[in-house]
Amino acid sequence: MSQSPNSPVADAARQGQPCLWLNPDRIAATQAFTRLQMDNGQMLTASDRLARFAPVLARLFPELAAVGGIIESPLSPAPGLQAAFDPRHSFGRLMIKADHLLPVAGSVKARGGVHEVLEFTERLALDAGLVALGGDYSRLATANARNLFSRYTVAVGSTGNLGLSIGITAAALGFRAVVHMSQDAKQWKKDLLRSRGVTVIEHAGDYALAVAAGRETAAKDASVYFVDDERSDSLFFGYSVAALRLAQQLAAAGVTVDPEHPLFVYLPCGVGGAPGGITFGLKQVFGDAVHCFFAEPVAAPCMLVALMAPEGAVPSVYDWGLDNVTEADGLAVPRASEKVARLMRPLLSGIYTLDDETLLASLYQLHAAAALQVEPSAAAGLAGPALLQGSAGRFYLDAMDLTGRMAQATHIIWTTGGRLVPDADYQHFLARGRRAAVSRPPMASR
Ligand SMILES: *Cc1c(COP(=O)(O)O)cnc(C)c1O
């Protein structure tokens, strides 16, 4: 990109200032998948597996009985936000992908985390002859199966939400479950896991340390299966299934996505697996018609640091003099997944960073204008559409020849978590957000 507005971005990011970075390595989707040597095969495999297990999940989780065991969230218009941002729709239509409502785990971690536990479960069950591939899986929710699973431990290292997803699912199936948590994980998440019979081990360090500790203990014991947030394919492709379902929801809502009707998606990013898997899937489904942007806290922009470095190097935010301290506990990750960074390099459109005040103001605005109750991490997408109207955003739209097509565009703000947050904690965030929103409403029309 010539005359890219990127040059001041590195300085701004190093100083912990909010910025919008445009990815200079993004290429056409077909070219990118050829270069990556990847197709939609593993996404479809994950989708099929989730379908095979739907009857099991419907039995294990009463909240899933009415939806046939499929863990999915609604896609909805956002009239209140639309009115605040762009009443005449000249910059497109706003929608919310409400993963903060996802059943079972209460966050975007549900699809990936549940998928990985089910993949392990399926392997054990097939090996033990409990079921045949594609047979009646509902017997995996019986005492006989639990007896087998209770001999194994499923372990994970997490800042919180992945731990909830893995711990709740594994414990419900009858596994022993162990969650290694970092110091920034919220107390209520530890309490909730313990109430489900999950063992929580607290570590004094950050997220990366909790993962390393979990990985190490699992390596010594063959009965321990470790879900590796930094490296797992099973998580990644479980997350990607969201794209197939979103495509159905968009079609059902009568929303066209093609080069004349671009789709913009704003995804909060931690280690990269969830937003990366979703981006991978969306690029498979919609190709160059979809434009994915990640949102990261100014104190923990690990994917920005990774993608601004030369291919192969994955520095941490500490290398940039940043401290990884943020209210967005789901995004407080110092170093991005190397694997996800490699996959995002040719696919991702850009990354923006935002400070905690803006996150909390976004949380408030989602409540005030759309009656959505999300956690701080999950509010990060809201600032996206307005940033796209700023100078760096306009540069992108011009370079992609999209400026004249924005009236037909759709913007999806992905709200990634919040359902399980206790009300007292939420009210606290809301009060802080209300104060922050007075000085800087994230989505005012400009
Ligand atoms: C984990 C999480 C994310 C980001 O997912 P990563 O796979 O860590 O990038 C976003 N929002 C919420 C609420 C999360 O819990």
The ligand as an ORCA input file, in Angstrom:
! r2SCAN-3c Opt
* xyz 0 1
  C     -11.157    -15.317     24.699
  C     -11.995    -14.168     24.378
  C     -11.775    -13.416     23.236
  C     -10.634    -13.645     22.276
  O     -10.368    -14.974     21.916
  P      -8.858    -15.447     21.680
  O      -8.975    -16.816     21.141
  O      -8.159    -15.409     22.998
  O      -8.247    -14.467     20.734
  C     -12.640    -12.365     23.007
  N     -13.633    -12.060     23.852
  C     -13.877    -12.777     24.959
  C     -15.008    -12.400     25.837
  C     -13.061    -13.850     25.263
  O     -13.284    -14.557     26.362
*
